[in-house]
Amino acid sequence: MLYREAGDFKTTYAEDGQTFPIRLDRLGYYAILAVAVLVVPFVINDYWVNAVFLPFLIYAIAAIGLNILVGYCGQLSLGTGGFMAVGAYACYKLMTSFPEVNILFHIILSGGVTAVVGVLFGLPSLRIKGFYLAVATLAAQFFLVWLFNRVPWFYNYSASGQISAPERTLLGVNITGPSTSAWATYLFCLFFLIASAWIARNLTRGAVGRRWMAIRDMDIAAEIIGVNPLRAKLSAFAVSSFFVGISGALFFSVYLGAVEVGEAFGINKSFLVLFMVIIGGLGSIFGSFAGAAFLVLLPVLLKNVLAGGLGWPTDVVAHLELIIVGGLIVGFLILEPHGLAQLWRVTKEKLRLWPFPH
């Protein structure tokens, strides 16, 4: 009797098609949202924000964007780090060129710039797919990093080649710069995550999402039944890059404050976000949250327990982290390709039938 939809009647199509059709799911969602907005900002400190919450919120946005492209549209991409760099550098140029404009608009415009760049690099997807498309997006990753390193205009001709976020405020509260508050940066990133998840969920459940999934399942059949592959694939690249660009802008301006493109947005960043999507679950918004939470919390847990508590060397802990992540990726790909999201769905199905056998 833990998890039932008995007595939860639907009288309209809108109620029957809502994201959380079971009342207990809705109550849990609202409870988590209320805690995230009304409780967490008052109990967190700088350590928890910088070590856990900000990385989770920002990587979750990037994972949602990549999941739209890979999980829903079936277009493999290894250029996430490069597109995050586009968002970061676009945000930097906007912040320095238009200091009077609110930073909220700078972040959104950075996502728009990244969407345009994503569409340009998505054009090869019209002729190639699979491994060859992955190689093409990998080339985009290296090209974008090289471009931001070699063209001084992008970092305002700084001698170090590093970009630093100017101090900006929202409603009189510092959002970027050295004097920010933990709760302010947390709520700012949380707003973008909630908006991104809401937009992505509605897109994937609508006509646009069905076209993406039709292309993913069988592109030739989708074209036969009237799905325009050009529009479907490029729209997936645009939406995906928009979210990834927002995450890159937040990663630079709110989280780090100063970045160097090769170190902050290298190929390792692309693989990290891809691993989040694989472990969390392809084709699942919840999977993007689960994968981001897992890969953000795992290093913190290992460092605090093994290095801090047991006194293990930090290099051993770092290598152990890589071993665990690699083993989990192989295990999920073999045993459960849909990741943590599928495990959660199976758990809920078992709860709905408990104590009867499944």
Secondary structure, DSSP 8 states (H G I E B T S, - for coil): --S--TT----SHHHHTSS--SHHHHHHHHHHHHIIIIIHHHH--HHHIIIIIHHHHHHHHHHHHHHIIIIIT------HHHHHHHHHHHHHHHHHH-TTS-HHHHHHHHHHHHHHHHHHHHGGGGT--THHHHHHHHHHHHHHHHHHHH-GGGGTT-SS--EE----EETTEE-SSTT--HHHHHHHHHHHHHHHHHHHHHHHHSHHHHHHHHHHH-HHHHHHTT--HHHHHHHHHHHHHHHHHHHHHHIIIIIISEE-HHHHSSHHHHHHHHHHHHHH-TT-HHHHHHHHHHHHHHHHHHIIIIIIIS---HHHHHHHHHHHHHHHHHHHHHH-TTHHHHHHHHHHHHHHHTTS--
